Amino acid sequence: VGQSFSLCSWIRLTRKSSMQYYHSDSTILSNSVTNANYANYALNVFGPERGNSAGFLEFGGRLDSNPHWTASGPPVDDGHWHLVSGTYDGTKKTLYMDGTPLFAQPAQGHVTSGTGKLFIGSWPTSTRFLNGSIDEVRIYDRALSAIEVQALYQLENTAPPADNNNTSPPGDGNQTNPPPDNNGTNPPGDNNQTDPNPPGDGNASNPTLQTGLVAWFPFDGNAN
């Protein structure tokens, strides 16, 4: 990443119990500065020690070596699957939840480069561990447009297919849940928002969403 980038991931979180400030946060994705305890860029969820901002999504990093972070609600640590995304186009940072823009903030500068590691589910100092599930992590070397973020949400917001004997509906396969209504309002899995099934993998179904994709972790045994 450099002048522009995007971070996207499906998450299902529950709020942590109160603990030391910052360490109660849940980090979705972070990239470390070499031999340092801070991040080049990251996507986080605020923990209970953040008070009224608990559960808010935070996105940012070091622009021209200066920290620049953006946070906004509503809370995402509600136990349901959500697609969370942060984009930076060189002039502003934008946060999204389930394909919908939450907040945009002016910003300028290049993301600080380094040779540190990529962390999924924790901060570079092995703290702020993710309290929940994660799926379909994507990193782009460009800023996705609002239309593309919405398309990614629609593409991956699908239930797993029914089993081979055609007796189970989409969702958890227990034949107690109706199929998705396909209007984009249902969470991944079945319609009752309690299904543990993650979203679909949304692979090359939309060619524009492959442009600039520099890392993809679908957590199905194939990582790019």
C-alpha positions as CSV (number, residue, x, y, z in Angstrom):
1,V,0.0,0.0,0.0
2,G,1.1,3.6,-0.5
3,Q,-0.9,6.6,-1.7
4,S,-4.2,4.7,-1.5
5,F,-5.5,1.3,-0.2
6,S,-8.5,-0.5,1.2
7,L,-9.0,-3.1,4.0
8,C,-12.1,-5.3,4.0
9,S,-13.1,-8.2,6.2
10,W,-16.2,-10.0,7.5
11,I,-16.3,-10.2,11.3
12,R,-18.6,-11.5,14.0
13,L,-17.6,-10.1,17.4
14,T,-18.9,-10.1,20.9
15,R,-17.8,-7.3,23.3
16,K,-14.9,-8.1,25.6
17,S,-15.1,-7.7,29.3
18,S,-13.5,-4.6,30.8
19,M,-9.8,-4.7,30.9
20,Q,-6.7,-2.5,30.4
21,Y,-7.3,0.5,28.0
22,Y,-6.5,-0.2,24.4
23,H,-6.0,-3.9,25.2
24,S,-9.8,-4.3,25.2
25,D,-9.9,-3.3,21.5
26,S,-10.2,-6.0,18.9
27,T,-7.8,-5.7,15.9
28,I,-9.1,-7.1,12.7
29,L,-6.0,-6.5,10.6
30,S,-2.7,-4.6,11.1
31,N,0.7,-4.2,9.5
32,S,3.7,-3.4,11.7
33,V,6.5,-0.9,11.3
34,T,9.8,-2.7,11.5
35,N,10.9,-3.2,15.1
36,A,8.2,-1.0,16.4
37,N,5.1,-1.5,18.5
38,Y,2.8,0.6,16.4
39,A,1.1,-0.1,13.0
40,N,1.6,1.2,9.5
41,Y,-2.2,0.7,9.0
42,A,-4.9,-1.2,10.8
43,L,-8.6,-1.9,11.1
44,N,-9.8,-2.1,14.7
45,V,-12.9,-2.3,16.8
46,F,-13.0,-0.3,20.1
47,G,-13.3,-2.2,23.3
48,P,-15.4,-1.5,26.5
49,E,-12.8,0.9,27.9
50,R,-13.6,3.3,25.1
51,G,-16.9,4.2,26.9
52,N,-19.6,5.5,24.6
53,S,-17.4,4.6,21.6
54,A,-17.2,0.9,22.5
55,G,-17.8,-1.2,19.4
56,F,-17.0,1.6,17.0
57,L,-14.9,0.7,13.9
58,E,-11.5,2.4,13.6
59,F,-9.4,2.7,10.5
60,G,-6.1,4.4,9.7
61,G,-2.4,4.3,10.1
62,R,0.7,6.5,9.8
63,L,0.5,9.0,6.9
64,D,3.9,10.5,6.2
65,S,5.0,9.0,9.5
66,N,2.2,10.8,11.4
67,P,-0.6,8.8,13.1
68,H,-4.0,9.5,11.5
69,W,-7.0,7.5,12.7
70,T,-10.8,7.6,12.0
71,A,-13.5,6.0,14.1
72,S,-17.3,5.8,13.8
73,G,-20.3,3.8,14.9
74,P,-22.7,2.2,15.2
75,P,-21.2,-0.6,17.2
76,V,-20.2,-3.7,15.2
77,D,-19.6,-6.1,18.1
78,D,-23.2,-7.2,18.3
79,G,-22.6,-11.0,17.7
80,H,-23.7,-10.8,14.0
81,W,-21.7,-11.0,10.8
82,H,-20.8,-7.7,9.3
83,L,-18.6,-6.6,6.4
84,V,-16.4,-3.8,7.6
85,S,-14.2,-1.8,5.3
86,G,-11.8,1.2,5.3
87,T,-10.6,3.0,2.2
88,Y,-8.1,5.7,1.7
89,D,-7.7,7.5,-1.7
90,G,-5.0,10.1,-0.9
91,T,-7.5,12.8,0.0
92,K,-9.9,11.1,2.5
93,K,-10.5,8.0,4.6
94,T,-13.9,6.4,4.6
95,L,-15.4,3.7,6.9
96,Y,-18.1,1.3,5.7
97,M,-20.3,-1.2,7.5
98,D,-22.2,-3.8,5.4
99,G,-21.6,-1.8,2.2
100,T,-22.9,1.5,3.6
101,P,-20.6,4.5,4.3
102,L,-20.4,5.4,8.0
103,F,-18.0,8.4,8.0
104,A,-15.5,10.1,5.8
105,Q,-12.6,12.3,7.0
106,P,-10.1,14.4,5.0
107,A,-6.6,13.0,5.0
108,Q,-3.4,13.3,3.0
109,G,0.0,11.6,2.8
110,H,1.6,8.3,2.0
111,V,1.2,5.3,4.3
112,T,4.5,4.7,6.1
113,S,6.3,1.8,4.5
114,G,8.2,-0.9,6.3
115,T,9.1,-4.5,6.2
116,G,7.1,-5.6,9.2
117,K,4.6,-8.4,9.4
118,L,0.9,-8.6,8.6
119,F,-1.2,-9.5,11.6
120,I,-4.8,-10.8,11.3
121,G,-6.7,-10.8,14.5
122,S,-4.2,-8.9,16.6
123,W,-2.1,-5.7,17.0
124,P,1.6,-5.9,16.1
125,T,2.5,-6.3,19.7
126,S,0.4,-9.5,20.0
127,T,-2.3,-7.6,22.0
128,R,-5.8,-6.5,21.2
129,F,-6.8,-10.0,20.1
130,L,-10.0,-10.3,18.0
131,N,-12.8,-11.5,20.2
132,G,-14.8,-13.4,17.7
133,S,-14.7,-14.8,14.1
134,I,-13.2,-13.4,10.9
135,D,-13.5,-14.3,7.3
136,E,-12.8,-13.1,3.8
137,V,-10.0,-10.6,4.6
138,R,-9.0,-8.5,1.6
139,I,-6.3,-5.9,1.1
140,Y,-6.3,-3.6,-2.0
141,D,-3.6,-1.2,-3.2
142,R,-6.2,1.2,-4.3
143,A,-9.3,2.8,-2.8
144,L,-12.5,0.9,-3.6
145,S,-15.4,3.2,-4.6
146,A,-18.6,3.2,-2.6
147,I,-20.2,1.2,-5.4
148,E,-17.5,-1.4,-5.3
149,V,-17.8,-1.8,-1.5
150,Q,-21.5,-2.2,-1.8
151,A,-20.9,-4.8,-4.6
152,L,-18.5,-6.7,-2.4
153,Y,-21.1,-6.8,0.3
154,Q,-23.8,-8.1,-2.1
155,L,-21.4,-10.6,-3.6
156,E,-20.3,-12.2,-0.3
157,N,-23.6,-11.8,1.6
158,T,-24.8,-15.2,0.6
159,A,-25.7,-18.4,2.6
160,P,-23.7,-21.6,1.9
161,P,-25.3,-23.9,-0.7
162,A,-27.7,-26.6,0.3
163,D,-26.4,-30.1,0.7
164,N,-26.3,-32.6,-2.2
165,N,-29.5,-34.4,-1.5
166,N,-31.5,-31.2,-2.0
167,T,-33.3,-31.7,1.3
168,S,-31.8,-28.8,3.2
169,P,-32.4,-25.1,2.5
170,P,-29.5,-22.6,2.4
171,G,-28.2,-21.6,5.8
172,D,-27.3,-24.0,8.5
173,G,-28.9,-27.0,6.9
174,N,-31.3,-27.9,9.8
175,Q,-34.4,-27.2,7.6
176,T,-35.7,-24.8,10.2
177,N,-34.8,-21.6,8.5
178,P,-36.2,-20.1,5.3
179,P,-33.9,-19.2,2.4
180,P,-32.4,-15.7,2.1
181,D,-34.7,-13.1,0.8
182,N,-32.0,-11.8,-1.6
183,N,-32.7,-8.2,-0.9
184,G,-29.3,-7.6,0.7
185,T,-30.6,-7.2,4.2
186,N,-29.9,-10.7,5.5
187,P,-26.7,-11.5,7.3
188,P,-24.4,-14.3,6.2
189,G,-25.9,-17.7,6.9
190,D,-29.6,-18.1,7.7
191,N,-32.1,-15.4,8.3
192,N,-32.2,-15.4,12.1
193,Q,-28.8,-13.7,12.6
194,T,-27.6,-16.5,14.9
195,D,-26.2,-18.8,12.3
196,P,-22.4,-19.4,12.7
197,N,-21.9,-19.9,8.9
198,P,-19.6,-17.2,7.5
199,P,-20.3,-15.4,4.2
200,G,-19.7,-16.8,0.8
201,D,-16.2,-16.5,-0.7
202,G,-17.1,-14.0,-3.4
203,N,-14.3,-15.1,-5.6
204,A,-13.9,-14.0,-9.2
205,S,-17.7,-13.4,-9.7
206,N,-17.0,-9.7,-10.1
207,P,-13.8,-9.0,-12.1
208,T,-13.6,-5.3,-11.0
209,L,-13.2,-6.5,-7.4
210,Q,-10.0,-8.4,-8.4
211,T,-8.3,-5.2,-9.7
212,G,-5.7,-4.0,-7.1
213,L,-6.3,-7.0,-4.8
214,V,-2.9,-7.7,-3.3
215,A,-3.9,-10.1,-0.6
216,W,-6.9,-12.2,0.0
217,F,-7.5,-14.6,2.9
218,P,-10.8,-16.5,2.4
219,F,-9.9,-19.0,5.2
220,D,-11.1,-21.9,3.1
221,G,-7.6,-23.4,2.7
222,N,-6.6,-21.0,-0.2
223,A,-4.9,-17.7,0.5
224,N,-3.6,-15.4,-2.2
